[in-house]
Amino acid sequence: MTESDAHEDSTESTTADHPRKRPLWREILILVVVALVLSVVIQNFVGRIFLIPSESMEPTLHGCTGCTGDKIFVDRISYRFGDPQPGDVVVFKGPESWNDEYQSIRSDNSVVRALQGLGSIVGLVPPDENDLVKRVIAVGGQTVQCLSEEEGLRVNDKPLTEPYIDNRIPGNGTSCQGRYFGPVTVPDGNLWVMGDNRAHSKDSRFHLDDERSGTVPIDNVIGKVQLIVLPFSRWGTVGSFDPQ
């Protein structure tokens, strides 16, 4: 073996024992791409976090004026195996007829708006849609009503048991907590939804004149509320209680 051959063998051995490392920028890029892909998969198929912006679900979910709004985890898997049931707390995309007071959260600047659109794809920015949270009261085929001569909300002419309503909140102690309505028969594939803070919730009762009589298509449901994740002082599960 010549000296040149020995040198070449040594070089090959060193290269084999110590493979060339990727540049740092490439490692970072790979990590960012993987993180974005995982975020898209989780947000669209597993679940996502939503902020409660209003008081319509008090006291179950906090969003009152002057308090810290709850952040909730919404499960997107449960309803792949079944439909929402009475008592479930759900997040849904408001039907078009519910969007009369909705204001876009997108910037007027076209560049910023485009970045916000990209951010919403990976879950870094909320989608520009009227996402609402309410409780399912009645499902397709059921008839819901609250008439002046009755003591409270009824489904299929039977009174409901609703321990999640705080009657100490002004307006919630009245028989229909705000307004009389019905009877309304929920179309198949739709839901009748109401807020737990009955006297301060613009829910199905406020959209009786639309094409679905105030009901929400199941296809609009984003997922089931499972957890309050923030603030830590209110961390816990959000249970379903069938009022029927």
Order of alpha helices (4+ residues) and beta strands (2+ residues): alpha-alpha-beta-beta-beta-alpha-beta-beta-beta-beta-beta-beta-beta-beta-beta
